[in-house]
Amino acid sequence: MAKPLVFNREVGKMGGFIIAYKLYLRMKMRETIVEKQIQWISSYVQEVLVDMWKENLLEDLESK
């Protein structure tokens, strides 16, 4: 299975990126701890987007 392309804020490509990384995680990284999965996903997102995504994720985790 091919790794997903780097996401670069193109709205039209967001759905495909999400599907690709979910499939990859299920098929190749299902035994990997969540923190490592997050690190892997963030490596495929441009740096500015990673910071925004990380803040949202942390807020979500803290609210649980």
MARGUMI-191613 format. One record per atom (N, C-alpha, C): x, y, z; residue in one letter; residue number from 1. Coordinates in steps of 0.2 Angstrom, whole numbers, plus 5000, padded with zeros to 4 digits. Example, Ala and Ser with C-alpha at 12.3 -4.5 7.8 and 13.67 -1.06 7.14 Angstrom:
# MARGUMI-191613
(pt (5066,4972,5039),'A',1)
(pt (5062,4978,5039),'A',1)
(pt (5066,4984,5039),'A',1)
(pt (5064,4989,5035),'S',2)
(pt (5068,4995,5036),'S',2)
(pt (5064,5000,5039),'S',2)
END
This chain:
# MARGUMI-191613
(pt (5004,4994,5000),'M',1)
(pt (5000,5000,5000),'M',1)
(pt (5004,5006,5000),'M',1)
(pt (5003,5011,4996),'A',2)
(pt (5007,5017,4995),'A',2)
(pt (5005,5022,5001),'A',2)
(pt (5010,5025,5003),'K',3)
(pt (5009,5030,5009),'K',3)
(pt (5006,5036,5006),'K',3)
(pt (5002,5040,5010),'P',4)
(pt (4998,5046,5007),'P',4)
(pt (5003,5051,5005),'P',4)
(pt (5001,5056,5000),'L',5)
(pt (5005,5062,4999),'L',5)
(pt (5004,5067,5004),'L',5)
(pt (5009,5071,5004),'V',6)
(pt (5009,5077,5009),'V',6)
(pt (5003,5081,5008),'V',6)
(pt (4999,5082,5013),'F',7)
(pt (4993,5087,5013),'F',7)
(pt (4995,5094,5013),'F',7)
(pt (4993,5098,5008),'N',8)
(pt (4995,5105,5007),'N',8)
(pt (4989,5110,5007),'N',8)
(pt (4984,5108,5011),'R',9)
(pt (4978,5113,5012),'R',9)
(pt (4974,5113,5006),'R',9)
(pt (4974,5109,5001),'E',10)
(pt (4970,5109,4995),'E',10)
(pt (4963,5106,4998),'E',10)
(pt (4958,5109,4998),'V',11)
(pt (4952,5107,5001),'V',11)
(pt (4949,5100,4997),'V',11)
(pt (4950,5101,4991),'G',12)
(pt (4948,5095,4986),'G',12)
(pt (4952,5089,4988),'G',12)
(pt (4958,5089,4991),'K',13)
(pt (4962,5083,4992),'K',13)
(pt (4961,5081,4999),'K',13)
(pt (4958,5084,5004),'M',14)
(pt (4957,5083,5011),'M',14)
(pt (4954,5076,5012),'M',14)
(pt (4948,5075,5009),'G',15)
(pt (4945,5068,5009),'G',15)
(pt (4949,5062,5008),'G',15)
(pt (4953,5063,5002),'G',16)
(pt (4957,5058,5000),'G',16)
(pt (4963,5056,5005),'G',16)
(pt (4965,5062,5007),'F',17)
(pt (4971,5061,5012),'F',17)
(pt (4968,5058,5019),'F',17)
(pt (4963,5060,5021),'I',18)
(pt (4960,5057,5027),'I',18)
(pt (4959,5049,5026),'I',18)
(pt (4956,5047,5020),'I',19)
(pt (4954,5040,5019),'I',19)
(pt (4961,5036,5018),'I',19)
(pt (4966,5039,5015),'A',20)
(pt (4972,5036,5014),'A',20)
(pt (4976,5035,5020),'A',20)
(pt (4976,5040,5025),'Y',21)
(pt (4980,5039,5031),'Y',21)
(pt (4976,5034,5036),'Y',21)
(pt (4969,5034,5036),'K',22)
(pt (4965,5029,5040),'K',22)
(pt (4967,5022,5037),'K',22)
(pt (4966,5021,5031),'L',23)
(pt (4968,5014,5028),'L',23)
(pt (4975,5012,5030),'L',23)
(pt (4980,5017,5029),'Y',24)
(pt (4987,5015,5031),'Y',24)
(pt (4987,5013,5038),'Y',24)
(pt (4984,5017,5042),'L',25)
(pt (4985,5015,5050),'L',25)
(pt (4982,5008,5051),'L',25)
(pt (4976,5007,5048),'R',26)
(pt (4973,5001,5049),'R',26)
(pt (4977,4995,5047),'R',26)
(pt (4980,4996,5041),'M',27)
(pt (4983,4990,5038),'M',27)
(pt (4990,4989,5040),'M',27)
(pt (4994,4995,5041),'K',28)
(pt (5001,4994,5043),'K',28)
(pt (5003,4996,5050),'K',28)
(pt (4999,5000,5053),'M',29)
(pt (5001,5002,5060),'M',29)
(pt (4996,5001,5065),'M',29)
(pt (4992,4996,5065),'R',30)
(pt (4987,4994,5070),'R',30)
(pt (4989,4992,5076),'R',30)
(pt (4995,4990,5077),'E',31)
(pt (4999,4988,5083),'E',31)
(pt (5003,4993,5086),'E',31)
(pt (5003,4999,5083),'T',32)
(pt (5007,5005,5085),'T',32)
(pt (5003,5009,5090),'T',32)
(pt (5007,5012,5095),'I',33)
(pt (5003,5016,5100),'I',33)
(pt (5001,5022,5096),'I',33)
(pt (4996,5025,5099),'V',34)
(pt (4992,5031,5096),'V',34)
(pt (4997,5037,5095),'V',34)
(pt (5002,5038,5100),'E',35)
(pt (5006,5043,5099),'E',35)
(pt (5011,5043,5093),'E',35)
(pt (5013,5037,5092),'K',36)
(pt (5017,5035,5086),'K',36)
(pt (5013,5036,5080),'K',36)
(pt (5007,5034,5080),'Q',37)
(pt (5002,5035,5074),'Q',37)
(pt (5002,5043,5072),'Q',37)
(pt (5001,5047,5078),'I',38)
(pt (5000,5054,5077),'I',38)
(pt (5007,5057,5074),'I',38)
(pt (5012,5055,5077),'Q',39)
(pt (5019,5057,5074),'Q',39)
(pt (5019,5056,5066),'Q',39)
(pt (5017,5050,5065),'W',40)
(pt (5018,5047,5058),'W',40)
(pt (5013,5052,5053),'W',40)
(pt (5007,5053,5055),'I',41)
(pt (5002,5057,5052),'I',41)
(pt (5005,5064,5051),'I',41)
(pt (5007,5067,5056),'S',42)
(pt (5010,5074,5056),'S',42)
(pt (5016,5075,5051),'S',42)
(pt (5019,5069,5050),'S',43)
(pt (5025,5070,5045),'S',43)
(pt (5022,5071,5038),'S',43)
(pt (5016,5069,5037),'Y',44)
(pt (5013,5070,5030),'Y',44)
(pt (5009,5076,5029),'Y',44)
(pt (5009,5081,5034),'V',45)
(pt (5005,5087,5034),'V',45)
(pt (5010,5093,5034),'V',45)
(pt (5009,5098,5030),'Q',46)
(pt (5014,5104,5030),'Q',46)
(pt (5014,5107,5037),'Q',46)
(pt (5020,5109,5039),'E',47)
(pt (5022,5111,5046),'E',47)
(pt (5016,5116,5049),'E',47)
(pt (5014,5121,5045),'V',48)
(pt (5009,5126,5048),'V',48)
(pt (5003,5122,5050),'V',48)
(pt (5001,5117,5046),'L',49)
(pt (4995,5113,5047),'L',49)
(pt (4996,5109,5053),'L',49)
(pt (5002,5106,5054),'V',50)
(pt (5003,5102,5059),'V',50)
(pt (5002,5105,5066),'V',50)
(pt (5004,5112,5067),'D',51)
(pt (5003,5115,5073),'D',51)
(pt (4996,5116,5074),'D',51)
(pt (4992,5118,5069),'M',52)
(pt (4985,5119,5070),'M',52)
(pt (4981,5112,5072),'M',52)
(pt (4983,5107,5069),'W',53)
(pt (4980,5101,5070),'W',53)
(pt (4982,5098,5077),'W',53)
(pt (4988,5099,5079),'K',54)
(pt (4991,5097,5085),'K',54)
(pt (4987,5101,5091),'K',54)
(pt (4986,5107,5090),'E',55)
(pt (4982,5111,5095),'E',55)
(pt (4975,5108,5096),'E',55)
(pt (4972,5107,5090),'N',56)
(pt (4965,5104,5090),'N',56)
(pt (4965,5098,5094),'N',56)
(pt (4969,5093,5092),'L',57)
(pt (4970,5087,5095),'L',57)
(pt (4971,5087,5102),'L',57)
(pt (4975,5091,5105),'L',58)
(pt (4977,5092,5112),'L',58)
(pt (4971,5094,5116),'L',58)
(pt (4967,5099,5113),'E',59)
(pt (4961,5102,5116),'E',59)
(pt (4956,5096,5116),'E',59)
(pt (4955,5092,5111),'D',60)
(pt (4950,5087,5111),'D',60)
(pt (4952,5081,5116),'D',60)
(pt (4959,5080,5117),'L',61)
(pt (4961,5075,5122),'L',61)
(pt (4960,5077,5129),'L',61)
(pt (4961,5084,5130),'E',62)
(pt (4960,5086,5137),'E',62)
(pt (4953,5087,5139),'E',62)
(pt (4948,5087,5134),'S',63)
(pt (4941,5088,5136),'S',63)
(pt (4938,5081,5137),'S',63)
(pt (4942,5076,5136),'K',64)
(pt (4939,5069,5138),'K',64)
(pt (4940,5067,5145),'K',64)
END
